Amino acid sequence: MTHLQTLKTLTGLGMLIGTPAVAQEVTLKIADSLPADHIITRNTTDVFMERVEEELGDRVAFQHFPAEQLAKAKDILSITQAGIADIGYVVPSYVSEKMPLGGVVELPGEIASSCEGTLAFAEMTRPGGTLDELEFAPNGVRVLYNVALSPYQAIFSKRADVGSLEAMQGKKVRSNPGAMELSLQSIGGVPVRMTPPEIYDAMSKGTIDGALLPFTSTFSYGLDQITGSATRGANFGSVGITYAISQQKWDSLAPDVQEVLTEVGEEVTRAACEAFDQAEVELADELAAAGKNVFTLDEAASATLKENFASVAEDWATNLDNRGKPGSDILSEFRENVAALRDGSS
C-alpha cells in the first residue's frame, strides 16, 4: 500500500467513526512567469494542484499567479524566499549568480530527451541531493517538482533566412544565460539574454534573428506565427525548471501534507517529461506542415556541433572549478545519472 493509499484509508476510517471534518489548514501561493495555458503549466502545475486537492480535499487550497503577475522570472526566487509566494518557478540559469551549478542540465549535447534531463536533474535537486545541498537548501527553498525541456532547437524569423549551420554565424539569438550562451558562441552566434515572454516582440522587430527553444515553448509563446525556419534533431541544450517551496513554509506544514506534496511532486515530474517528449515530435511536424523550413543538419554540420559542444561542457566545468565550485564533479554526476537512465538501472 502506498503512502497516499494509507492516507486515504486513515481518512476514511476517521469519517466512519465520526471525526469532525478537517478545516482548511493552508493556502499555497504559486508564482511563475509562464502564460496560464503554457504546456509546462498544463503538464505540471495544473496537474500538481489538482492531484493535491484530490488527496487532501479542502485542507489545502492554491492560488496560482502566472505570467509574471507577482514578479519577473529572475525575481521569483527572491519573492519565494521573502514569503510573497510560497512555491516559486525557480530556473537556475535565471539566477545563475546564486545557482551556477544548476546549469549542468542546460549543457548542449548531454541529453537526448526531456525525460533523460528531467530525471537525471531530479536525482540531484531532490532533498538530500547534491544540488539541493549546494544550491537550493542554502537559498532557503526545497524542490517539489521539476522538468528539463526537450533538447532546444534554433528557430529563426523569416527575415533572418537561416537554413544551415553556416548561416547561423553572426546571427543574434536569444538564449538562456550560462551554458546555452557558450553553445551558441561555439558556432559563431551572438547570444542575447531575455526571458521567453520578450522573444515575440524582439523577433518581430528584428532586434534578434532567432531564439534557442524547444518546439513546445515555440508554440506556447506564439512564435510559430513568426518563425521562418528551425533546426530539427539538433541539441543546443535544455533548461532545468523547478517549482520550489520556501523551507519556512514547508516547515509549517503538517507531516501528512508534506508527504502528499512530495509524492504528487514525484508523480508530476515523471509524467510531465513524457508529455513533453511526445509533444516535441508532434509540434515539429506541425511546424513543417505549416510551410516552415524545418531542416536537419547534414552529417558534417552535426559532427561540428558534437565537437564544439563537447568542449563547451568541459569549459563550463573548468570555469566553475576555477571559481571554487565543483563544476567537474557535478558534470560527472549528471552524466552518470543520464547513463544510468539509458541503461535502465534507474
N, C-alpha and C positions, 0 to 999 in steps of 0.2 A: 504493500500500500504506500503511495507517495505521501509526502508531507501535505500536499493540497487535499488529497482524499481524506487523510486523517483529520484535517481541519474541518472539512465538510461533515464528517461523521460526528465529531465533537459538537459542532454547531447544531446538528440535527438532534442529538441527544439532549442538548440544553433546551431546545424548543419543546421536546416531548415532556420534560419534567417541569415545564412552566417557567423557565428562566426568563426574566424580562428582556425585551428586545434591547440590543446594544445600541446606544445612541451614536451618532456620527462623532468620531474622535478627531478627525483631522481633514483639512482641505490642503491639497498639494498644488502649488502653482508651478506650471511647467512653461519655460520660456525658450523659444528658438527663433531662428532667423528665416525659416522656410515658409513659403506660401502654405496656406492651410490645406491645399489639395496636392501638395508635393508628394511624389511617390515615396519618399522617405517617411513623411508623416503618415501616409496611409498604411505603410507596412510596419511601422514601428510604434510611434506614439499613440495613434488611434487604437491600435491593437492592444498596446500595453494598458491604456486606460480602461478599455472595455473588459479585458480579462481580469484586471484587478477588481473592478466593480462586480464582476460575476462572482469572484471568490469572497469578497468582503462586504458586498452589499452596500448599505448606507454608512458603513463605518468610515469609509474613505471617499472623498469627493475630489474632483480635479478641476482646476481652472487652467486652460491652455491659452497661452499668449503667443501666437505665431507671428511670422513676418516682421520681426524686429519691433514688436509693439512695446516691449519693455526695455530693449537695448539693442545696439548694433551687435552683429555676430561676435566681433572681437571683445566685446564687453560683457558677454553673458556669463563667463566665469566669474567676473567681478561681482555682478549682481546676485549670483548664486552664493558666493562667499558672504555677501552682505545680508542675505536673507530676504532680498526683494523678490527673488524667485527661490523656490525650494529645489527644483530639478532644472538643470540648465543644459543646453546644447553646447557641449564643450568639444571643440575641434583643436587638437594640439597645435596644428600649424597656424591657427588664428592667434594663438597665444604662445608663439614659439619661444619668446623670452622666458616663459615660465615652464614650458613643457617641450624642450627641444628634442628629447629622446623619443617622444611620441610620434615624431615624424618618420620613424622607421617604416611604418606601414605605407607611406607615400612614395617610397623609393621606386623608380621605374624598373620594370622587368622582373620584379621579385614575386609577384603573384599572378596566377592565371585566371582567377575568378574572384567574385565578391566573397564567396564562402571561404576560400583559402585565406584571404586577408582578414575577414571578419573573425573567424575562429582562432587564427594564429594571434591576432591582436587581443582577442578576449582573454586568452590564457595569461597575457601579460598585464592587462588592465583590471582583471577581477581582483577583489580584495585579497591581499597577500601576494599578488603577482608582482613581478619586477617593476613594471611601470607604475603600478599602484603605489608601491613603497617609495619609489624615487620621485614621482611627479604628482600623482593625484592626491594621495594622502597628505603630503606636505602642503598642498594647496587647499586642504580642508574639504575635499569632495570625494565621493565614492561612486564608482560607475555602476549603474543599474542595467543598462543595455547599450550595445554598440553595433556599429556596422562599418565595414570598409566597402566602398562602392566598387563596382566592376572596373577593370583597368580603363584608364582615361584614354580618350581619343582626341585628336586635334580637329577642331571644327573651324571653318573659315567662312567669312562673308563672301557674297558673290563678287563684290568689288575686289577682294584680295586675289581671287582666281588662282588658288593653290591646288595642284593635283599631283604633287610629287614631294619627296623629301627635300630635294634641292630647292624647290620653290618656297620652302618654309624659311630659308635663310633670310635674316633681316626683318622678318615679319614680327609685328608687335602682338604678343599673345598673352592673354590673361592666364595666370597660373597661381596656385597656392604658394605662399611663402615657403622657403626652405628647399626640400629635396626636389620638388617639382620645378622650381626655378633652375636648379642645376641640370635637370634632364633637358630642359628647353635650351639652355645655353650650350649644351653639348652638341646640338645640331645647328647652332648659329641663329637660333631665335632670340627675340628680345622679350624677356618676361616683364609683365605688367601686373602689379598687385591690385586686386579689387575683389570684393565679395560677389558671389553669383547674382544677387539682385541688381547689381550695377552693370552687368555684362550687356544686356539687351541694348540699353541706350548707347553704350560705348561702341558696340559693333555697328549699330545703325548709323551713328555719326562718323564712323571711320576713325575714331580715337584709337581703337585697336583693330587688328585684322582678324583676330580669331580668339579662341579660348581652348584650354585643355579641360575637358569634361567627359563624363560618361554620357551615353545617349539618354539615360533616364533623366538626368538633370537638363540635358539639351531640350527635351520636350517639356519638362516641368516648368522651365522658365520661358517657354515660348520661343526659344532660339531656333527651333526648326523652321520657323517662318522666314528667318533672315539668313539661314545657312545656305551657302552655295556648294560647299564641298566638305568632306570629312574623311579621316582615315578609318579603316576597319581592320581589326586584328592587331593594331599597334598596342603598345603598352607604355604609356607615359606616366605610370604611377597610379596612385589611388588617393583616397582621403580617409583618414580614420575619424569617424564620428562617434562621440559618446554622449549619452544622456546621464548626467551625474547628479546625485543628490548631495546637498551640503551635509557634512558629517554632523553638524549640530542638529539639523532637522532629523537625520537618521537616528541619532541617539535618543531623540524624544519620542520615537515610535514604539508601540508595544511589540514585543518579540514576535508574536504571530503575524503582525502586519509586516514586519521586516522580512519574515520568511516568505510570505506571499510575494512581496515586491521582488525578492531575489529570484524565486523560481519562475515567475512570469517574465522577468527580465531575460533569463536564460532562454526561455521558450521563444521570445520575440527575436533575440539575437540570431538563433538558428533559422527560424522561419523566414526572416526578412532577407537574409543573404540569398536564399534560394529564389525568392521572388525577384530580386534584382538581377540575378544571372539570367533568368528566363526572359525578363523584360528587355534586357540589353540586346539580345538576339532579335527579338521581335521589332524593336524600335529601329535597329539598323536597317532591317528590311523595309520598314515603313518609310524611312528617310529616302532610301534608294527608289522606292516605288513612287515617291513624290517628285522624282526627277532630279534629285541632288546627286552630285558626283561623289558617291561613297566608294573610295578606292582602297585597294590593298597594296601595301608597299611591295616592290619586287624583291627578289632574293638578295640582291646586293645591298639595297637600302635597309632591309631587315637585319642583315649582318652588321651593317654600320651602326644601327641603333643598339643592337645587342652589345657590341664592343664599347660604345660610348656609355651605355647605361651601367655596365659593369664597373667602369671607373668612377661613375657618379656615386655609387653606393660606397665604394672604398673611400672616396674623398669626403663624403658625408661623415662616415665613421671616424676618419682620421682627424677631421676638423673638431669634432666633439671631444675626442681623446685629448687633443691639444688644449682644450678648454677645461680639462679636468673632469669631463663627463665620460661615462663608459660607453661610448658610441660603438666600438668594435664588439663589445660583449653583447650589447642589445641587438646589433645586427646579426650576430651568430645565433642568439636565442630565437630571434624571429625566423631566421632561415630553418632552424631545427624544427620549429613548430610547423612551418609550412611543409617541410619534408615528411614529418610525421602524419600530417593530414593526407598527403599524397600516397603514403604507404598504408593508409587505413588503420594506423595504430593509435589514432587519437579521435 
